[in-house]
């Protein structure tokens, strides 16, 4: 029998922690922009993050989990590498140009800035 404690990721599985957090941030990002997330590309981004993180030494993975700046760098890298920055590009670029009107925490600039390049 699997309990809730069994389903909770620990630092022994940093990629799972990062994957779940990344998924939450993507959901928040698209919800605040009032856009339907491009589900196939979201799943591709999550797989990309997993691939990127698995390629790193375990110590680096743990360091990323414990450092918000490093986490957001990895999230932005996966967001870009997966092609998410090409989906809804025109709409999101327009929203990003008027950043003050968006109700998103500053961390999400890591995603928004990819639409402005």
N, C-alpha and C positions, 0 to 999 in steps of 0.2 A: 504494500500500500504506500502510495506517495503522499507525503504530507506537504503542507505549505512550506515548511522549513526546507524540505528537499528541493523544492522548486526555486528557492531563492538563490541567485548566483552569489558566489563568494569571490574573494580576490584570487582564489585558485583558478578562476575562469574569467579573466579580465575581458576577453573578447565578448563574452555573453553580456557582461555589464555594459560595455560600450555599445553593443548592438541594440540592447533594449533602450538605453538612453537616447541613442541616435533616432530610433523609431519614434520615441515620444517627441523629440524636438521637431522631427519632420511633420508629425501630426499637428503640433502647435503652430508651426510655420505656415502650413497651408490653411489651417483653420482661421488664423488671424488675417490672412490675405483673402479669405472667403473664396478660396479656389479648391476644386476637387483635386486631391493629389493624383499625379500620374502613377497609379499603383504599380504598374510593371517597372517603371523607372525607380520608384521608391524601393522596391524589393531588390533591384539591381544595385542601388546605392548601399543598401544594407549588406548585401553579399560582398560588394567592393570593400566596405569597411572591414568586414571579417577577414577578407583576403589580405588587406594591408596590415592589419594587426597581427594576424597569425604569422606573417613573415618576420616580425620583430622578435627579438629575444624576450623571454618571459619577464626579465627585470624591467625592460623598457615598457612592456605592456602594463605592468603594475604601476610604473611611474606615470603613464598616460592617464590611467584611471584616477590617480590621486591628484592630478594637476589639471584644473579646468582649462587653462590656456592650451595645453597640449591636446586635450580632448577635442576642443573646438577646431584646432588645426587639422586633426584627423577627420573630423566630421566634414569640414569644408573640402578636404582633399577627396573624400569619397563622394561627396555631393557633386563636385566638378567632374571627377573621373567617370562617374556613372552616366553623365549626360543630363542630370537633373537641371543643370543651369541652362539647358536649351529648351526645356519644356515650359510653356506659358511665358516664354522669354519677353515678348513685347508687353504683356500685361504686367508682369512682375518688375520689369525695368522701369515702367512708368510709375508704379507704386514706390519703387526704391528711390526714385528721384525726388519724391515728396516724403522722405523718411519720417519727418516729424508727424505726419498724419497717421502713421502706422502705430498700432498698439502692440509693438513687439519689444522685448528686452534687447538691449544693445548687443548681446551675444549673437543675435540672429543676423547682425551685419556681416558675419562670416559668410552667410548664404547670400544675402542681398547684394553684397559687393560683387559677387560672381556674375550678376546680371548687368552690371554697369561697365564691364570691360569690353 
